Amino acid sequence: MHAIEARRVSKAYKDSRHVALNNVSLNVEPRKIFTLLGRNGAGKTTFIRICATQLMPSAGTISVLGYDVLKEPSKIRNVISIVPQEGRPLRALTPWDHVYNWLQIRGEDKKVAREKTENILNKLELYEAKDMPAMNLSGGMKQKILVAMAIATNAQLLFLDEPTIGLDPVSRRQVWSAIKDWKKEGGSILLTTHYMDEAEMLSDNIVIIDNGHLIAKGTMRELRKFIPQNIRVDIAKDGIDVDLLRSYGSIVDTGTDTIRVFTFESTIKELSEFALKRNLSFTISPITLDDVFVSLVANSVGTVGHNDLID
């Protein structure tokens, strides 16, 4: 049984012409970390909210842990936990209050709730602040409270909608560790993030969504094949004729003051000389998930045919 099984799911909002999801089909395997990537407004949060029974799809079907989101929403809510993108802790409650009370609401007995609360607060380095009202905590610590509440549960499926937004590098890694431990214990996770290093570090499978369409899906190794080259060179535009760069590799206009060239190691010297002769600044680095994402999204035209890329 899949953790999530979505078939031709669409979502159009009545108060606008915007189609948030368009004919999306995908399976989320159990005991895996499955990551949705996309630009702001691509449809990631809408998909999560439908799976979590917070929104109804306009068309299509979704089952979560074997339960239909339309017919059995209460059963789904009993076996999932979520860190919503717009979530905020209650100002007057402490980190301990948030986690302990939430576990009790979900049916844990007091002893187990205390043990789980202590463990997760220690893991996320919130224990020393456990008795401080959330209003007196930093934005990063408030975000970690929400993560702690979700991870402390016995839910079978965890929805994490940009869980590390606003966190410093150390706190992000604490959250990563907690997520990995959740997976080791047999949990399934659907994650959204704008941090490509986070997606590379955590994901078993990745889906890229753009304009409501699913345009690519696979493991990091599989997605990497969308770019045959192995080197990225970013060169300052400065009025340069882009056509002159096409002989060196594939060109992507990043929408910034640089042009991105995907090329091979054998071409680096020649391309560097090209930039130096024109007094253009440039950087050289290996291809990453960020490059795959930028390339796919830059080439996306938002047609239904993009689903062909994942079949």
Secondary structure by P-SEA (a helix, b strand, c coil): cccbbbcbbbbbbcccccccccbbbbbbbcccbbbbbbcccccaaaaaaaaaccccccbbbbbcccccccccaaaaaaccccccccccccccccaaaaaaaaaaaacccaaaaaaaaaaaaaaaccccccccccccccaaaaaaaaaaaaaaccccbbbbccccccccaaaaaaaaaaaaaaaaabbbbbbbbccaaaaaacccbbbbbccccccccccaaaaaacccccbbbbbbcccccccccccccccccccccbbbbbbcccaaaaaaaaaaaaccccccccccaaaaaaaaaaacccccccccccc
